[in-house]
């Protein structure tokens, strides 16, 4: 599940930057949101899990609009704030609210309304409508081609659509236009996608230089923690997750990171306790699934079933509020015994976009249906950028094993475990067992 994946967090940075400018407008401090930088007090808007100042911003904007119902700038600001609030609370019911006020802003002021256009782009991305996000981003760029944050919105959409060469060029344009936390974070992601983990870490450290507040520094530390965890450097990851929690105790992702570390170190009960606290604060599907998988690993199937049932409830809520969850749903279905639906869901998503993550999900769904020859083609596509993702290699190895290619399977499974021996609560133990059965060493 990628609800808190890199692309969503990167998109939130753009939302935070534009919302920061909007807050400054409301206070009379800046002439144009399209050129405004974030004031210090807006930093907490860049990190999910910290709702205090964001709630205050929403309340202030709502109060202003009761007095000034024709203030199109404040409607745009409120729309951006609602998008961010949905991320902070994992409550997708804010998305229809965001769409309503953003469209009202555009109705009142359809010309050169960059902020509302970026709001619509961010909303579209949050709902996984990446073609829509790209369209709105391009509209905003046509009005103001000198704003770096607009290039971030565009590049994010291009990544998710699988248009990688365009996306990487867009991110370069963004960092050239405005080198800051948001732009270097995207450079980091681009390098990670291309398998340059060391380069991704260097770029994220450059991003950290621009982190001017504890919330921003916590965000950067957590991203570095993820890079180290995903490349198998557990102690370094744990150190960075702890730093992030110390900098921003309300920030949820590093708390989940510490839960992963507890599991990887063999303390399943501590991991369950930590994930339970995390899901109570932020019921993201990826965290709920992790908790379910931990209960399953601990021999508590009924508790696991309760978590998996909650995942379906959350997905229904997201769908009802206009969020496309086909990629996430396909992987969940394939992993938890619903192979036929997983394949249809993955095919539907492949019809919309050709990212490496969708290719991997489709490959895995085909494998779950015993169609390994076709699956291998999509698995190869998923690995085409050189991304060092252990789960991709695990999927590839199991697909090759299904085709009777024991040596190819051994190599791919070894790559998965060499990349990150703790890549999956559900599948790391299976990867170890399977590799041993093939004569390899985990």
N, C-alpha and C positions, 0 to 999 in steps of 0.2 A: 504494500500500500504506500502511496506517495502523497498522501494528503499534506504532510509537512515536508514534502520534497524540496529540493533546491530551487526548482522553478517557482514554486509558490512563495517561498521566502524572498527570492529575488524580486518577484513582482511586488511584494509588500514594501520593499525598500522604495520603489518608485511611488507607490501610494503614499508612503510616509513623507517623501520629499514634497510631493504636490500638496498634500494636506497641510504640511508645515507652512508652505507659502500661503495657503488659503487662510490659515489661522492668523498669519501676519496681516493679511488684507483686512480681516475682520477687526483687527486691532488698530488698523490705520497705519501700519508700518511699512508696507511695500506697495509699489505701484501695480505690479503685475505678477500673478501666480506663475506665469510661464517663465519668468526669469528669477523667481525668488528662490533663495536657498533656505534650508531648514534652520529655524532658530533653535537654540539649545533646548528649550522646553519641549520640543517635538520629538526628541530622541526616543522616548518610550513608545512612540507610535511605530517604530521600526522593528519592534520585537514582540512576537506573539506571546501571550501569557501575561501581559501587563496592561490592565484595562483602565487604571485609575485616571490618568490624564486624558485618555481617549474618551471616557465617559463624560468627563467635564467638557471636552470640546464639543461632543454631540449635544449636550444640554445647552451649551452656550449658543450653538448654531440654531437649535430649535427655538430658543427664546428669541433670538434675533429675527427669525423668519415669522414668528407670530406678530411681530411689530412691522416688519418690512417684507411682506409676502411677494414682492416683485424683485427681490434681491437674488438674481440668477447666480451670482458668484457664491453666495452662501448655500444655495441649493446644490451647486456642484461640490462644494466642500463637504456638505452633509452626506452626499452620495459616496464620496471617497471615504469618509469616516465610517459609514455603514459597512462598506466592503472590508475595511480593516477590522471592524468590530466582529464581523462574521468569522474572521480568522482568529481573533483573540479568544473568542468564546466557543468556537467550533459549532456555531449556531447558524445554519444556512438560511434561516428565515429572514436574516438581514438583507439577503440578496434582492428579493423583490422590493423591499423598501428602498434599497440603493437604486435600483432601476427606476423606480417611480420618481425619486427626487432628481436624478440625473436627467431623465427625459424632460422633466419640468424645467430644469435649467436650460436645456437645449431648445425647448419650445419658446422660452422667454427670450433667449439670445442665441439664435442658431449660428450666427457668424462669429468666427475667431474665438469660440468658446473652448479653448485648449483644455482647460481643467476638466470640464465635463466629458470631453472626448477621451482624455486619459482615464477618467473615472469609468467610462463605458468599456475601455480596453481592459482595465484591471478587473472589472466585474466579469467581462467575458472570459478572461483567463481563469478567474476563480471558479467559474462554472465549467471550465474545460472546453469552452468554445474558442479554440485558438485561431481559427480562421476569422471569427468576429473580432477577436483581440487585435489581430494584425490589421484588419481593415480600419478599426478606430485609431490605432496607433499611426497608421499612414496618413489618416486625415489630420491628426494633430501635427505630424511632421510637416505637412504641406503648409500649415499656418506658421509654425515656428520650427525651422530646421536647425536651430542653434541650441536647443535645449537637450542636454545629455540624457535626462530621465526618459524622454520620449523614445530615444534609441533603445533604452533598456526594455521598455514595454514591447517594442517591435521585435527585438532580438529574442526575448523570452518566447514570444509566439512562434517565431521561426524555428527555434529549437524544438518546441513541442510538435510542430508540423513535420519535423524531419528535414528541414531545409538548412542543413548545418553550415555549409559554406557561406550562405547569406547571413546566418546568425552570427558566425564568428567575425565576419566583416562588420556587422552592425555593432557588436560589442567593442570592436577596436575603435569604431567611430565614436562610441559612447565615451570610452576612456580618453580618447584624444580631445573630445569636446569638454569633458568634465571629469578629471581624475578624482575619484572620491570612493567612499565605502561601497556604494552601490555598483559603480562601474568596475572596480577591481574584484568585487565578489563575482561578477559575471565572467570576468577574465578567468578567475579561478575555476568556475564551473566549466568553461570552454576547454580549459586544459585538462580537467578531470575527465571530461567526455572523450578526449583524445588519448587517454591513457598516461598523461604526463602528471602523475600524482605529485612529484616533487615540485613541478612548476605550479600546480594548483595550490600547494601549500605556500610557496613563495608569494603568489598573487594574493592569497588570503591574508598573509602577513602584511602585504602592502595595504590591503583594505583596512587592516587593524590600525594602521598608522592614522587613518582618517577618523577613527572611532573616538569621538570627542566626549562621550558620556559613558557612564557605567553600563547603561542598557546596550549601547552600540558595541562596547567592548565585550559584553557578555555574548552578544550575537556572534561576533567574530570568533570568540573563543570556542563557542559551540560548533561553529562550522569547521574550525580546525580540528576539534575533537572528532567530528564525523569523518574527516579525511584520514586521521590517524587510525580510528577504529576500523574503517573499511579497508585499510591496508594492513591490518593485523598487528598494529602497534598499541596494544591494550593499555599498558601503563601510561603512555603519553596521552592517550585519549582520556583516560580517567582523570589525569591531572587537569586537562583542559575543561572537561565537564565540571569538575569541582570549582575551577576558577570562575566559570560562567555562573554557577549557582551562587557563589559568593558575591559576584558583582551585581546580580539581579535575581534575588531569591524567588521572585514571582514568575520567572521565565521558565516555562515547562520543558522545552526540548532537552536541555542538559540533564534534567531530572530523569527523563527517559533514557538518556545516554548512560547515566549511572546505573539504571536498572539493567541495561544491556551488559554493562561491565560485570555486575553481580552475577548474572547468568553465566557469562563467559568464564568467570572464575569458579564456577561450580556451586554457587550458593543460590539454588533455585528458590528457596523460601524468601530470602532477602529480595530477590528479583521480583517475586510475586507481590511482596509487600510494597515495593517501590512502584511497580506498574499499577497496582490498585490505587495508590495515592494519585498517580499521574492521571489515570482515567477518570477519577472522581473530579479532578480539576479541569481536565481537557479531554473529553470523550472522542478523540480522534479514532477513526477505524484502525489505523496502523497500530495504535497503542492497545486497543481492545483486542485485536487479533493476537498481538504479542502476548497479552495476558492469557488469552485462551490457549495458545500454544504452550505456554509455561505450565498451566494447569494440566494439560494433556501429558507433558513430559513428567510431571510430578505424580501421575497416576490418579488424577482427579477428573475423570471424564465428564461428570455432571456439571462441575464448575466450568469446564471448557465449553460445553454445549451452551451454557448460559451466555458466555461471552460471544460465541459465534452467532447466537440468536440476536444479541444486541447489535452486532455488525449489520445484520440484515435490516434491523429497525433504523439504524443510522443511515444506511444507504437509501432506504425508502424516503427518509426525511430529506436527504440531499436531492434526490430525484424530484421530489415534489416541489422543491424550490429552484428548479431549473439547472441543477448541476449534473453534468454527464459523468457517471462513475464507471463507465464500461471497462476502462483499462484496469482499474482497481478490482472491480467485480469479477472480471475474467480470471485474474490470478487467484483471488479468494476461492472462486468456484472450482478451479482446477486443483487447488491444494486441498480442498475439503470435500471432494467426492461428487461434484456436480459437473462432470466432464462435458456432457452434451451442451448444456447451457453456456459453459465456459467458452466453448468453441464458437458458438453463435455470437456471443458478446464480443469476443476478440475480433471476429471477422467484421462485425459492425464498426468497431473502432478503427480497424485497419482501413476501412472504406473512407474514414474521415481524415486520417493522418498516418504518416509513415515514419514515425520516430523509432529509434532503436528499442525503446522500452515497449512500444506496441508490438514490434517484431518479436521480441522475446516472449511477451505474453501470448501471442498467437502460436509461436513455436511450442510453448509449454502446453497450451490447450490442445494442439494437434497431438502431441505426445500422449496426453491423458486419454485421447481417443484412439490410441494405437496407430496413428498415422505418422510414423517417424520419418519416413522418406520425405514427405512434404514438410515436416517440422524442421528438418535439418536445413532446408533452404532459408527459412526465416531465422533460425538460430544463427546461421552464418551472417545474415544481414544484421542481427543484433550486435554481433562482435565486430562489425566492419570498421568502426571508428578506432578500434583498439582500446576501448574502455575497459579498465581493469575492475570489473564488477564480478565478484566471486559467484553470485547467483547466476549470472549469465553462463559462466563456465560450468557450473553444476548442471544447469539445464542442458547445455550442449553435451556434456558427458553422458547424462542419462538417455538422451536421444540417440547418441552413437551406440550406446549399449543396447538399446532397443533394436538397432539395425544390425547387431552382431559384431560391431567394430570394437572389440575389446581393447585393442591398443589405443585407438582414438579416445575411447571412453576413459582409459587410465590416464592419458595425458591431460584431458580436459578436467577431470576431477582433481588431479594433482595441482593443476593451475588454480582451481577454485580454492583449495585448502592452502596453497602457498600464498595466495593473495590475502585471504582472511580465513583462518580456521574457525572463526566464530561468526560466519556470515549469516546464519539462519538458525533460530531456535528449533524450527521444524526439520531442517534438512542438513545441518552440519553433521549430526551423528550419522545420518544415512550416507552422506558423502564419505565419511571415514570408513564405515563398514563396507561400502561398495568398493572403495579403492583397495582395501585390504584383500577383498575377495578376488580382485584382479591382479594381485601380486605387487601392488604399489605400497609405498609407505606414506601415511598421512603426515 
